[in-house]
């Protein structure tokens, strides 16, 4: 009996055991196996020319606002008011003001008016006076 068992085991080891059949899924969810994902090697570029940035410093700031309330802000709280491009964000506005007027701004607040324009309140740092800058820009 032991000899038969040993012979059977030796035969199985020499031949190999085939364990075919369906896999038993123990979980309720099936997770698709991760297959080989190759890197893309396009034959040609989909865009012939890279997209140009249309929002440069001159396009970001449209014009300074010269209303009574904006004049009051210039005098009282050292703040300039600009109408800016609707797509411009606060960082772009800050950079454009710095480049165009050579001034440092402390912070930028924005709002979209009911007319659909974006208004930006640029608070200048303590080193700069809004009245002087407004004179230089041509607001006053």
VOVEXTOR-883027 format. One record per residue (C-alpha): residue number from 1; residue in one letter; y, z, x. Coordinates in Angstrom, 2 decimals, decimal comma, padded with zeros to 5 digits, always signed. Layout:
<nodes>
NODE   n res       y       z       x
NODE NUM   A       Y       Z       X
...
</nodes>
This chain:
<nodes>
NODE   n res       y       z       x
NODE   1   X +000,00 +000,00 +000,00
NODE   2   X +002,45 +000,87 +002,77
NODE   3   X +001,37 -002,26 +004,61
NODE   4   X +002,10 -004,42 +001,55
NODE   5   X +005,51 -002,81 +001,17
NODE   6   X +006,31 -003,36 +004,88
NODE   7   X +005,21 -007,00 +004,69
NODE   8   X +007,32 -007,53 +001,57
NODE   9   X +010,39 -005,99 +003,27
NODE  10   X +009,86 -008,08 +006,42
NODE  11   X +009,59 -011,24 +004,30
NODE  12   X +012,77 -010,32 +002,40
NODE  13   X +014,67 -009,67 +005,64
NODE  14   X +013,52 -012,96 +007,15
NODE  15   X +014,29 -015,03 +004,03
NODE  16   X +017,29 -013,13 +002,67
NODE  17   X +017,77 -011,75 -000,81
NODE  18   X +019,56 -013,85 -003,40
NODE  19   X +021,37 -011,75 -005,97
NODE  20   X +022,65 -014,32 -008,44
NODE  21   X +024,02 -013,44 -011,81
NODE  22   X +027,27 -012,65 -013,54
NODE  23   X +029,64 -010,06 -012,19
NODE  24   X +030,14 -007,03 -014,33
NODE  25   X +033,84 -006,44 -015,06
NODE  26   X +034,55 -002,75 -015,40
NODE  27   X +038,29 -003,08 -016,14
NODE  28   X +039,89 -004,36 -019,33
NODE  29   X +042,39 -006,58 -017,47
NODE  30   X +041,50 -009,63 -015,43
NODE  31   X +043,53 -010,09 -012,26
NODE  32   X +043,58 -013,62 -010,94
NODE  33   X +042,40 -013,65 -007,34
NODE  34   X +044,97 -014,43 -004,65
NODE  35   X +044,32 -017,91 -003,34
NODE  36   X +045,64 -019,68 -000,27
NODE  37   X +049,36 -020,49 -000,55
NODE  38   X +050,51 -023,10 +001,94
NODE  39   X +054,05 -023,46 +003,23
NODE  40   X +056,03 -026,33 +001,72
NODE  41   X +056,47 -029,40 +003,87
NODE  42   X +058,78 -031,74 +001,92
NODE  43   X +058,79 -035,43 +002,79
NODE  44   X +062,58 -035,61 +002,22
NODE  45   X +065,48 -033,29 +001,39
NODE  46   X +066,10 -032,97 -002,34
NODE  47   X +069,87 -032,77 -001,79
NODE  48   X +071,41 -035,25 +000,62
NODE  49   X +074,50 -033,13 +001,31
NODE  50   X +074,74 -029,32 +001,07
NODE  51   X +076,97 -028,04 -001,73
NODE  52   X +080,58 -027,49 -000,66
NODE  53   X +082,29 -024,23 -001,54
NODE  54   X +085,02 -025,17 -004,02
NODE  55   X +086,55 -021,70 -004,13
NODE  56   X +088,66 -021,64 -000,98
NODE  57   X +091,65 -019,31 -000,51
NODE  58   X +094,03 -021,72 -002,25
NODE  59   X +091,72 -022,24 -005,23
NODE  60   X +091,03 -018,52 -005,71
NODE  61   X +094,67 -017,50 -006,25
NODE  62   X +096,45 -019,74 -008,75
NODE  63   X +099,88 -018,10 -008,96
NODE  64   X +101,61 -014,70 -008,92
NODE  65   X +102,61 -013,23 -012,26
NODE  66   X +106,33 -012,57 -012,78
NODE  67   X +106,44 -010,68 -016,08
NODE  68   X +108,44 -007,51 -016,69
NODE  69   X +105,33 -005,34 -016,55
NODE  70   X +104,20 -006,90 -013,27
NODE  71   X +107,68 -006,28 -011,77
NODE  72   X +107,39 -002,63 -012,81
NODE  73   X +104,00 -002,43 -011,05
NODE  74   X +105,50 -003,96 -007,90
NODE  75   X +108,26 -001,34 -007,81
NODE  76   X +106,34 +001,74 -008,96
NODE  77   X +102,74 +001,46 -007,79
NODE  78   X +102,90 -000,97 -004,82
NODE  79   X +100,77 -003,51 -006,70
NODE  80   X +100,98 -007,30 -006,90
NODE  81   X +099,69 -009,19 -009,94
NODE  82   X +098,07 -012,63 -009,63
NODE  83   X +096,41 -015,08 -011,96
NODE  84   X +093,19 -016,08 -010,21
NODE  85   X +090,28 -018,44 -010,75
NODE  86   X +087,91 -017,28 -013,50
NODE  87   X +084,88 -017,55 -011,17
NODE  88   X +086,45 -015,57 -008,29
NODE  89   X +085,15 -012,08 -007,63
NODE  90   X +087,04 -009,09 -006,21
NODE  91   X +085,87 -009,63 -002,63
NODE  92   X +087,01 -013,27 -002,70
NODE  93   X +090,40 -012,27 -004,16
NODE  94   X +090,88 -009,60 -001,47
NODE  95   X +090,00 -012,07 +001,31
NODE  96   X +092,30 -014,78 -000,13
NODE  97   X +095,26 -012,39 -000,38
NODE  98   X +094,64 -011,22 +003,19
NODE  99   X +094,52 -014,82 +004,51
NODE 100   X +097,42 -016,25 +002,49
NODE 101   X +099,94 -013,42 +002,73
NODE 102   X +098,76 -011,50 +005,85
NODE 103   X +098,56 -008,19 +004,00
NODE 104   X +095,91 -005,50 +003,66
NODE 105   X +094,89 -004,50 +000,15
NODE 106   X +093,51 -001,13 -000,81
NODE 107   X +091,70 -002,26 -003,95
NODE 108   X +091,53 -005,06 -006,50
NODE 109   X +091,25 -004,64 -010,26
NODE 110   X +090,54 -007,62 -012,50
NODE 111   X +090,55 -008,39 -016,19
NODE 112   X +090,11 -011,49 -018,31
NODE 113   X +092,98 -012,02 -020,73
NODE 114   X +092,49 -013,13 -024,34
NODE 115   X +093,86 -016,52 -023,26
NODE 116   X +090,87 -016,89 -020,93
NODE 117   X +092,72 -016,34 -017,64
NODE 118   X +091,64 -013,85 -015,01
NODE 119   X +094,37 -011,45 -013,98
NODE 120   X +094,05 -009,46 -010,79
NODE 121   X +095,95 -006,34 -009,79
NODE 122   X +096,06 -006,11 -005,98
NODE 123   X +097,01 -002,62 -004,76
NODE 124   X +098,49 -002,86 -001,29
NODE 125   X +097,79 -000,34 +001,46
NODE 126   X +100,45 +002,18 +002,50
NODE 127   X +101,47 +000,04 +005,52
NODE 128   X +102,82 -002,76 +003,30
NODE 129   X +105,58 -002,72 +000,70
NODE 130   X +104,97 -004,79 -002,43
NODE 131   X +108,70 -005,54 -002,85
NODE 132   X +108,92 -007,14 +000,61
NODE 133   X +105,74 -009,13 +000,05
NODE 134   X +106,95 -010,23 -003,41
NODE 135   X +110,22 -011,46 -001,86
NODE 136   X +108,30 -013,35 +000,81
NODE 137   X +105,91 -014,89 -001,76
NODE 138   X +108,78 -015,85 -004,05
NODE 139   X +108,00 -013,65 -007,04
NODE 140   X +111,43 -011,99 -007,08
</nodes>
